[in-house]
Every structure is written in C-alpha cells, then in structure tokens.
C-alpha cells in the first residue's frame, strides 16, 4: 500500500465535487447489497452507495494520477463514487483479480466516526501490528500487492457519509469471480 497526498488539481477536484453534488440529488445510485458478493457485505448492516464518474472527470482524473499507478500491466481503469453511509464498511479481503486498486478520498474524516482503512503487510506477519489510515481529502491509497485490507464500520452517529472514488486497474484476461 502506498499513500499519496494532494494528488488532484483544485480545478478537477472542484469539477468532481460539483458532479457528486448533482448526483446526490438524483436517484441514480446503486448499492453494495446488490452489487457486491455476499462475503464483502457480511458483518456490516449499512449501505455503500455507488455511481460511475462522468467520462470527462474519469479521464481527467486518470490523466492526473496515473504517474502514481504501480508499474504493472493493466488495460482498463474503472472508477466509481462510493458514499459510505452509517453502518457501512467492508470486511477483510484481497483483490487478486485486479492489477491494482486505489481509493481517492474526497472528504476529510474525523477518526472518531470509524471508516478507517486498515491493511496487513509483510511486517504485520512479523510484528502483529497492522497499518491504518483515516481519510484526508485529495489523498490516494494504492494497493499494488494482494494484501489483506478492510474498512472499519462507519459509526451510527457520523454526521456525513465517508466519500471516496474507488479505482480498479484490470487486465483484459482476468475475471472477477465472486466468492460465496
């Protein structure tokens, strides 16, 4: 896992916030209860709302951050807004069907409201100490290894959703096979 700060230009960030604001007023969202395999929903009663970015914002974003992407083979990058509502999270998992994954944090987050990103790396196996970060706006976490990671539950009293853009780099010859 690698964390990078201040990754997008202010102009693009403003466009993304404007798109997100427009989409939050529309009934155009799908959610993890219908989109994620069962093992990625277990233990978390909340809902994560999802929606694709516009092509323009997606292409500009990829252009601005692709120099952070790992030197691995991929043919496509997909991105989606995620609004992590109260009670949402994702249990421990890996993403072996992707060349890399990334999370772009869109809002600053109070760590008292859960929503921590936690991962287990090679050092964790030796020390038992896991790594963790809480979201800060315009930061990018990239996973280029198949390390266990998860997001802790957003607390019931969180005043706003935890908002991210999720990115997946994928090679055309891999399949996302849900595990039940």
C-alpha positions as CSV (number, residue, x, y, z in Angstrom):
1,X,0.0,0.0,0.0
2,X,1.2,3.5,-0.8
3,X,-0.4,6.7,0.3
4,X,-0.1,10.0,-1.7
5,X,-1.4,13.4,-0.7
6,X,-2.7,16.4,-2.8
7,X,-3.0,14.3,-5.9
8,X,-5.6,16.2,-8.0
9,X,-5.6,19.8,-9.2
10,X,-8.0,22.1,-7.5
11,X,-9.9,22.6,-10.8
12,X,-10.5,18.9,-11.3
13,X,-11.4,18.4,-7.6
14,X,-14.0,21.2,-7.9
15,X,-15.5,19.5,-11.0
16,X,-15.7,16.2,-9.2
17,X,-17.3,17.8,-6.2
18,X,-19.8,19.5,-8.5
19,X,-20.6,16.2,-10.2
20,X,-21.0,14.5,-6.8
21,X,-23.3,17.3,-5.6
22,X,-25.5,16.9,-8.7
23,X,-25.6,13.1,-8.4
24,X,-26.6,13.2,-4.7
25,X,-29.8,15.0,-5.7
26,X,-30.7,12.4,-8.3
27,X,-32.0,8.8,-7.8
28,X,-29.1,7.4,-9.8
29,X,-27.2,5.3,-7.2
30,X,-26.8,1.6,-6.9
31,X,-25.6,-0.1,-3.7
32,X,-23.3,-2.8,-2.3
33,X,-26.2,-5.0,-1.2
34,X,-27.0,-5.8,-4.9
35,X,-23.5,-5.2,-6.4
36,X,-21.0,-6.9,-4.0
37,X,-20.6,-10.6,-3.3
38,X,-22.0,-11.8,0.0
39,X,-18.6,-12.2,1.7
40,X,-18.0,-8.4,1.2
41,X,-21.2,-7.5,3.0
42,X,-21.1,-9.7,6.0
43,X,-21.0,-8.0,9.3
44,X,-21.8,-4.5,8.1
45,X,-25.5,-3.5,8.2
46,X,-25.0,-0.2,6.4
47,X,-25.2,0.6,2.7
48,X,-22.5,1.9,0.4
49,X,-24.0,3.9,-2.5
50,X,-22.1,3.7,-5.8
51,X,-22.2,5.6,-9.1
52,X,-19.8,6.0,-12.1
53,X,-18.0,9.2,-12.7
54,X,-18.6,11.1,-15.9
55,X,-16.3,10.1,-18.7
56,X,-14.7,13.6,-18.6
57,X,-13.9,13.6,-14.9
58,X,-12.8,10.0,-15.0
59,X,-10.4,10.6,-17.9
60,X,-9.0,13.8,-16.4
61,X,-8.6,12.1,-13.0
62,X,-6.7,9.1,-14.5
63,X,-4.5,11.5,-16.5
64,X,-3.6,13.5,-13.4
65,X,-2.9,10.5,-11.1
66,X,-1.6,7.7,-13.5
67,X,2.0,8.5,-12.6
68,X,1.2,7.1,-9.1
69,X,-0.1,3.8,-10.5
70,X,2.2,0.9,-10.0
71,X,4.3,-0.4,-12.8
72,X,2.0,-3.4,-13.5
73,X,0.2,-4.4,-16.6
74,X,-3.4,-3.2,-16.9
75,X,-5.6,-2.4,-19.9
76,X,-8.5,-0.5,-18.3
77,X,-9.1,1.6,-15.2
78,X,-12.7,1.8,-13.9
79,X,-13.8,4.4,-11.3
80,X,-16.9,4.9,-9.1
81,X,-18.0,7.3,-6.5
82,X,-18.7,5.5,-3.2
83,X,-20.7,7.1,-0.4
84,X,-20.1,5.1,2.8
85,X,-23.2,5.6,4.8
86,X,-23.7,5.0,8.6
87,X,-23.1,1.3,9.4
88,X,-21.2,0.6,6.2
89,X,-17.7,-0.8,5.8
90,X,-16.1,-3.8,4.1
91,X,-14.6,-6.8,5.8
92,X,-11.1,-8.1,5.3
93,X,-10.4,-9.1,1.7
94,X,-7.8,-9.1,-1.1
95,X,-8.4,-8.0,-4.7
96,X,-6.4,-10.6,-6.7
97,X,-8.5,-10.3,-9.8
98,X,-7.1,-6.7,-10.4
99,X,-3.7,-5.5,-11.4
100,X,-4.1,-2.7,-8.8
101,X,-6.8,-1.0,-6.8
102,X,-6.9,2.5,-5.4
103,X,-9.0,4.8,-3.2
104,X,-9.2,8.5,-3.7
105,X,-10.5,10.2,-0.5
106,X,-12.8,13.1,-1.2
107,X,-13.6,14.4,2.3
108,X,-11.7,14.9,5.5
109,X,-12.8,12.5,8.1
110,X,-13.0,12.5,11.8
111,X,-11.4,9.3,13.0
112,X,-14.0,9.1,15.8
113,X,-16.6,8.1,13.2
114,X,-14.9,4.8,12.1
115,X,-14.2,4.4,8.4
116,X,-10.6,3.6,9.0
117,X,-8.7,1.9,6.2
118,X,-6.6,-1.0,7.7
119,X,-4.2,-3.3,6.0
120,X,-1.9,-6.2,6.8
121,X,1.5,-6.2,5.1
122,X,4.7,-8.3,5.3
123,X,5.8,-6.5,8.5
124,X,2.4,-7.3,10.1
125,X,3.2,-11.0,9.8
126,X,6.3,-10.5,11.9
127,X,5.1,-7.9,14.4
128,X,1.3,-8.4,14.6
129,X,0.9,-4.7,14.1
130,X,-1.5,-3.6,11.4
131,X,-1.3,-0.4,9.4
132,X,-4.2,2.1,9.4
133,X,-5.2,5.5,7.9
134,X,-8.3,7.6,8.1
135,X,-9.4,9.6,5.1
136,X,-8.0,13.0,4.3
137,X,-9.4,14.8,1.2
138,X,-7.4,14.6,-2.0
139,X,-5.3,11.6,-0.8
140,X,-4.8,8.5,-2.8
141,X,-4.2,5.0,-1.4
142,X,-2.9,2.5,-3.9
143,X,-2.8,-1.3,-3.4
144,X,-0.4,-3.0,-5.9
145,X,0.0,-6.2,-3.9
146,X,-2.6,-8.7,-2.8
147,X,-2.6,-7.6,0.9
148,X,-5.5,-8.1,3.2
149,X,-7.3,-4.8,3.8
150,X,-10.7,-3.6,5.1
151,X,-12.7,-0.5,6.1
152,X,-14.0,-0.3,9.6
153,X,-17.7,0.4,10.1
154,X,-18.8,4.0,9.8
155,X,-20.4,4.8,13.2
156,X,-24.1,5.4,13.6
157,X,-23.5,9.0,14.6
158,X,-21.3,10.0,11.7
159,X,-22.7,13.4,10.5
160,X,-22.0,12.8,6.8
161,X,-21.1,9.9,4.5
162,X,-17.4,8.9,4.0
163,X,-16.9,9.7,0.3
164,X,-14.3,8.1,-1.9
165,X,-13.6,7.3,-5.5
166,X,-12.7,3.7,-6.0
167,X,-10.4,2.7,-8.9
168,X,-9.6,-0.7,-10.3
169,X,-6.9,-1.4,-12.8
170,X,-7.7,-4.5,-14.7
171,X,-6.1,-6.6,-17.4
172,X,-8.5,-7.9,-20.1
173,X,-7.6,-11.5,-19.4
174,X,-8.7,-11.6,-15.7
175,X,-12.1,-12.3,-14.4
176,X,-13.7,-11.0,-11.2
177,X,-15.1,-14.3,-9.8
178,X,-17.4,-13.7,-6.8
179,X,-16.6,-16.0,-3.9
180,X,-19.6,-17.0,-1.7
